[in-house]
Amino acid sequence: MSQTLPILIAGGGIGGLATAIGLAHRGFRSLVLEKAPELGEIGAGIQLGPNAFHAFDALGVGEVARNMAVYIDSLRMMDAMTAEEVCRIPLGDEFRKRFGNPYAVIHRGDLFSVFLRACQEHPLVELRTSAEVVDYDQDESSVTAILANGERVRGYMLIGADGLWSNVRRKVTNDGKPRVSGHTTYRSVIPTENMPEDLRWNAATLWAGPKCHLVHYPLSGWKVFNLVVTYHNDAPEPVAGLPVSNEEVMRGFSHIHPMAQQIIEHGKNWKLWVLCDRDPNLKWQDGRVVLLGDAAHPMLQYFAQGACMAMEDAVCIGVEMEAASGDSERAIANYLTKRQMRTARVQLQSRWIGENIYHPSGAHAELRNTIMRAKSPADWYDTLEWLYGGQENSAGEKLYEKARQVA
């Protein structure tokens, strides 16, 4: 397509930048409009399933991302009341053979830098900061993003990748505020030498307890450990990044085993988030405007798939734009067909996991342990095939297989 206007992308987070570079690899020019004065990412660790690596390859950043990741040996679940192992999913050769890619963890800032550098180096990507998209207009041939300062920016189409509190979504769906889950998450990153030696496992470890759970894993070449602990305390309002004391964090975990409590005792500079998500909504499109990532399908963290789903979205919109020779109407229709049911499943199963796997007590927890202990590694791989095995595009090809040819 002879593209005279750029594709506008509202939001310069991981989803927005991944979309820009994915479009650029297929010959489409984009302009990323980010509301913050500087491009950056808040947070600590991200877990990367094989589907994330499929996406990295599709987006042309596979080698760089692989060099920054920490490759863990297993996904490990512990009973937070007894300190006994419930199950372990090995992530070695058999896992990689099954899914074609590894499972790893990475610092969110490192992942963001992979996409930022790729965008900065590509001539078809333009990045603008202090450019919050608050509204838009459109006609038969273009869309105009309206910025907070009143400026109007014209483009070929508009992709709303502006997160949980998306201004673009507000106009596309008009479905109100996100749903407050009542779950509060506390995050800390500590030097590895401060992590208790008996917990320095090369695993993404989850401790499941009544109305609470704890997660830890190494990051940044084993220099630090990422600590994330969550308590279902019926918090009523959204909160993001509020500093809290160790004593406040411990209040929700006083009932668990002392071995698991060490995770909180050794944490430093804890910060609090009240988790929010939304019900799946099939209205992602308004003409030349379409939603992506958390703006389209915000989900709880329990499947560790928020960033992965955004990157898959980015791959899909690029592939479909190429397949449609730049016809936005056809590309968006195919993108919605491919992405909506898959992301809805992840949204709903993320909620289900929180209630039924991570937080139950009593007989419910014992039943969970019995069922999960009975599964072999091969059983777990079968269970995860739908999520990690990749996704077909509109031509019936695996997205990541097509991606390897492009990258």
C-alpha positions in Angstrom: 0.0 0.0 0.0 1.2 3.5 -0.7 0.7 4.9 2.8 0.5 8.6 2.9 -0.8 8.9 6.5 0.7 7.1 9.5 -1.1 4.6 11.6 -1.7 6.3 14.9 -1.0 4.3 18.1 -2.3 5.8 21.4 0.0 4.6 24.2 3.8 4.0 24.3 3.9 1.0 26.6 4.9 -2.5 25.7 1.8 -3.1 23.6 2.0 0.1 21.7 5.7 -0.2 20.9 5.3 -3.8 19.9 2.5 -2.8 17.5 4.6 -0.1 16.0 7.6 -2.4 15.3 5.3 -5.2 14.0 3.7 -2.8 11.5 7.1 -1.4 10.5 8.4 -4.9 9.7 5.5 -5.2 7.2 6.1 -1.8 5.6 3.6 0.4 7.5 4.5 3.7 9.0 3.2 4.6 12.5 3.2 7.4 15.0 3.2 6.5 18.7 1.5 9.1 20.9 2.4 8.7 24.6 1.0 10.9 27.3 4.0 10.7 29.6 6.9 13.2 29.2 9.3 10.3 28.9 9.0 6.8 27.5 9.4 4.2 30.3 7.8 1.3 32.1 6.8 0.9 35.7 7.0 -2.5 37.5 9.4 -5.4 38.0 9.1 -8.9 36.6 7.2 -10.4 33.8 6.8 -14.1 33.1 7.2 -15.1 29.4 5.5 -18.2 28.1 6.5 -19.8 24.8 3.8 -17.7 23.1 5.7 -14.6 24.1 8.8 -15.9 22.3 6.6 -16.7 19.3 5.6 -13.1 19.3 9.2 -11.8 19.8 10.2 -13.7 16.7 7.3 -12.3 14.7 8.3 -8.8 15.8 11.9 -9.2 14.9 13.3 -8.9 18.4 13.7 -12.6 19.3 17.4 -12.7 19.7 17.7 -9.5 21.8 14.8 -10.6 24.1 16.4 -14.0 24.5 19.6 -12.5 25.6 17.9 -10.5 28.4 15.7 -13.3 29.8 16.4 -15.6 32.7 15.5 -19.2 31.9 14.0 -20.9 34.9 13.9 -24.7 35.4 10.3 -25.1 36.5 6.9 -23.7 37.4 6.6 -24.7 41.1 3.5 -24.6 43.3 3.8 -24.8 47.1 1.1 -25.0 49.8 1.5 -21.9 51.8 0.0 -23.5 54.9 2.2 -26.6 55.0 5.3 -25.5 53.0 4.8 -28.8 51.0 5.2 -28.9 47.2 2.0 -29.4 45.4 3.3 -29.8 41.9 6.1 -28.9 39.6 6.0 -28.3 35.8 9.5 -28.9 34.3 10.5 -26.4 31.6 13.5 -28.2 30.1 14.0 -30.0 26.8 10.7 -31.7 26.6 8.8 -28.5 27.3 10.8 -26.6 24.7 10.3 -29.5 22.2 6.6 -29.5 22.7 6.0 -25.7 22.4 9.0 -24.7 20.2 10.2 -22.1 22.6 11.3 -21.7 26.3 9.6 -20.3 29.4 11.5 -17.4 31.0 11.2 -14.3 33.2 12.4 -10.8 32.5 12.5 -7.4 34.1 9.6 -5.3 32.7 12.1 -2.4 32.1 14.4 -4.7 30.1 11.5 -5.9 28.0 10.4 -2.4 27.3 13.9 -1.4 26.3 13.9 -4.1 23.7 10.9 -2.6 21.9 11.9 1.0 22.5 15.3 0.5 20.9 13.8 -1.4 17.9 11.3 1.5 17.4 14.0 4.2 17.7 16.1 2.5 15.1 13.4 1.9 12.6 12.7 4.6 10.0 9.0 3.8 9.8 8.3 4.5 13.5 7.9 7.9 15.0 7.6 8.4 18.8 6.1 11.4 20.5 5.8 12.1 24.2 3.6 14.5 26.2 0.9 13.6 23.6 -2.1 12.1 25.4 -4.9 11.1 23.1 -8.2 12.1 24.8 -10.6 11.9 21.8 -10.8 11.3 18.1 -12.8 12.1 15.0 -12.9 10.2 11.7 -14.2 10.3 8.2 -14.2 7.9 5.3 -10.5 8.1 4.6 -8.8 9.0 7.9 -9.0 9.4 11.7 -7.9 12.4 13.7 -6.5 12.0 17.2 -7.3 14.9 19.5 -4.6 15.4 22.1 -4.9 16.8 25.6 -3.3 20.1 24.5 -5.9 20.5 21.8 -3.6 19.5 18.9 -5.2 17.4 16.2 -3.1 14.6 14.6 -4.4 12.9 11.4 -3.7 9.3 10.6 -4.9 6.4 8.4 -6.3 4.5 11.4 -6.0 4.7 15.2 -5.0 1.8 17.5 -5.9 2.4 21.2 -3.1 0.8 23.2 -3.4 3.2 26.1 -4.0 0.7 28.9 -6.5 -0.1 31.6 -7.8 3.5 31.8 -7.9 4.0 28.0 -9.3 7.2 26.7 -9.8 5.5 23.3 -11.8 2.7 24.9 -14.0 5.1 26.7 -15.3 6.5 23.3 -15.3 3.1 21.5 -17.2 1.1 24.1 -18.6 3.6 26.7 -18.6 0.8 29.3 -17.6 2.7 32.4 -14.7 2.2 34.8 -12.7 -1.0 35.2 -13.9 -3.6 37.7 -12.1 -3.5 41.1 -11.2 -7.1 42.0 -10.8 -6.6 45.7 -7.3 -8.2 45.5 -4.3 -6.2 46.6 -0.8 -7.0 45.3 2.4 -5.9 47.0 5.7 -5.9 45.0 9.3 -5.7 45.9 12.6 -6.4 44.2 15.6 -7.4 46.4 19.3 -8.3 45.8 19.7 -12.0 45.4 22.0 -12.1 48.5 19.1 -10.8 50.6 16.8 -13.7 49.5 16.8 -16.6 52.0 19.1 -19.3 50.7 16.5 -22.0 51.1 14.2 -20.1 48.7 16.7 -19.2 46.0 15.1 -21.5 43.5 15.5 -21.3 39.8 11.8 -21.4 39.3 8.7 -19.3 39.1 7.4 -20.3 42.5 3.8 -19.8 43.7 2.8 -20.3 47.3 -1.0 -20.8 47.4 -2.9 -20.0 50.7 -6.3 -19.0 51.9 -7.3 -15.7 50.3 -3.6 -15.1 49.5 -0.6 -16.2 47.4 3.1 -15.3 47.0 5.3 -15.5 44.0 9.1 -15.2 43.6 11.7 -15.7 40.9 15.1 -14.5 39.9 15.6 -11.6 37.5 18.4 -9.7 35.6 20.9 -12.4 35.4 20.2 -13.6 39.0 21.2 -10.2 40.4 17.8 -9.7 42.0 14.7 -11.6 43.1 11.2 -10.4 42.1 8.7 -10.7 45.0 4.9 -10.4 44.4 2.4 -11.2 47.2 -1.3 -10.9 46.8 -4.1 -10.7 49.5 -7.8 -10.9 48.8 -8.8 -8.2 51.2 -11.9 -6.8 49.4 -10.1 -3.4 48.7 -12.8 -1.1 47.3 -10.9 1.4 45.2 -8.1 1.3 42.6 -4.6 2.1 44.0 -1.3 2.1 42.1 2.2 2.1 43.4 1.6 3.2 47.0 4.6 2.7 49.3 3.7 0.5 52.3 5.6 -1.0 55.3 6.6 -4.6 55.8 4.2 -4.7 58.8 1.3 -3.7 56.6 2.1 -6.3 54.0 2.4 -9.0 56.7 -1.1 -8.4 58.0 -2.6 -10.4 55.1 -0.2 -13.3 55.5 0.1 -13.9 59.3 -1.8 -17.2 58.9 0.7 -18.9 56.5 3.8 -21.1 57.1 6.9 -19.3 58.5 8.9 -20.5 55.5 6.6 -18.5 53.2 6.5 -15.5 55.5 10.3 -15.1 55.0 9.5 -13.7 51.5 7.7 -10.8 53.1 10.2 -10.3 56.0 13.1 -10.0 53.5 11.3 -7.6 51.1 12.2 -4.0 50.9 10.4 -0.9 49.7 7.1 -2.6 49.2 4.5 -0.9 46.9 0.8 -1.7 46.7 -1.6 -2.1 43.8 -5.3 -2.9 43.9 -5.9 -5.1 40.9 -8.5 -4.3 38.3 -9.8 -5.9 35.2 -12.9 -5.9 33.0 -15.5 -8.3 31.7 -14.8 -9.4 28.1 -16.4 -7.0 25.7 -16.7 -7.6 21.9 -16.9 -4.0 21.0 -13.3 -3.2 20.2 -13.9 -1.2 17.0 -15.3 2.1 15.9 -14.7 2.5 12.2 -11.0 3.1 11.7 -10.3 2.8 15.4 -9.5 -0.5 17.2 -8.4 -1.5 20.7 -5.3 -3.5 21.7 -3.7 -4.9 24.8 -5.1 -3.8 28.2 -7.3 -1.2 26.5 -9.1 -4.1 24.8 -8.9 -7.0 27.4 -7.4 -6.0 30.8 -6.9 -9.1 32.9 -5.8 -10.1 36.3 -2.2 -11.3 36.7 -2.9 -14.9 37.6 -2.2 -16.4 34.2 0.9 -14.2 33.7 -0.4 -13.3 30.2 -1.1 -9.6 30.2 2.0 -8.5 28.3 2.0 -11.8 26.2 -1.5 -11.1 25.0 -0.6 -7.5 24.0 2.3 -8.8 22.0 0.2 -11.4 20.3 -2.3 -8.6 19.4 0.6 -6.6 18.0 1.7 -9.6 15.8 -1.8 -10.2 14.6 -2.7 -6.6 13.6 0.6 -6.4 11.6 0.0 -9.8 9.9 -3.6 -8.9 9.0 -2.7 -5.5 7.7 -0.1 -7.1 5.4 -2.6 -9.8 4.3 -5.2 -7.2 3.6 -2.7 -5.0 1.6 -3.4 -2.2 4.0 -7.2 -2.3 3.8 -8.0 -1.3 7.4 -11.6 -2.6 7.3 -10.6 -6.1 6.3 -7.6 -6.2 8.5 -9.5 -5.1 11.6 -12.3 -7.6 10.9 -9.7 -10.5 10.7 -7.9 -9.2 13.8 -11.1 -9.2 15.9 -11.9 -12.7 14.7 -8.5 -14.0 15.7 -8.1 -12.2 19.0 -11.4 -11.7 20.8 -12.3 -15.3 21.9 -8.7 -16.1 22.8 -8.3 -13.1 25.0 -11.7 -13.5 26.6 -10.7 -17.0 27.6 -7.6 -15.7 29.2 -9.5 -12.9 31.0 -12.1 -15.3 32.5 -9.6 -18.1 33.3 -7.3 -15.6 35.1 -10.2 -14.7 37.4 -11.1 -18.4 37.9 -7.5 -19.3 38.8 -7.4 -16.6 41.5 -10.4 -18.0 43.2 -10.1 -21.7 42.6 -6.3 -22.4 42.4 -4.5 -19.6 44.3 -6.8 -18.7 47.1 -9.0 -21.5 48.4 -8.9 -23.1 51.9 -10.0 -26.2 53.6 -11.5 -29.0 51.6 -11.3 -26.9 48.4 -7.6 -26.5 48.8 -7.1 -30.2 49.6 -9.0 -31.2 46.5 -6.9 -28.8 44.4 -3.7 -30.3 45.8 -4.9 -33.8 45.1 -5.9 -33.1 41.5 -2.7 -31.1 40.7 -0.4 -33.7 42.3 -1.9 -36.4 40.1 -0.9 -34.7 36.8 2.3 -35.7 35.0 4.4 -33.2 33.1 2.8 -34.5 29.9 -0.6 -33.9 31.3 0.4 -30.3 32.1 1.7 -29.8 28.6 -1.6 -31.0 27.2 -3.4 -28.6 29.5 -1.3 -25.7 28.3 -1.3 -26.5 24.6 -4.1 -24.0 23.8 -2.2 -21.2 25.4 1.4 -21.8 24.5 1.1 -23.6 21.2 0.7 -20.4 19.1 -2.2 -19.1 17.0 -3.2 -19.3 13.4 -3.7 -16.2 11.2 -6.5 -15.7 8.7 -4.6 -17.8 6.2 -4.4 -20.8 8.5 -0.7 -20.3 9.1 0.9 -20.2 12.6 1.6 -16.6 13.3 5.1 -17.3 14.6 6.0 -19.6 11.7 5.2 -16.8 9.3 7.1 -14.5 11.6 10.3 -16.4 11.4 10.3 -15.7 7.6 9.7 -12.0 8.2 12.3 -11.6 11.0 
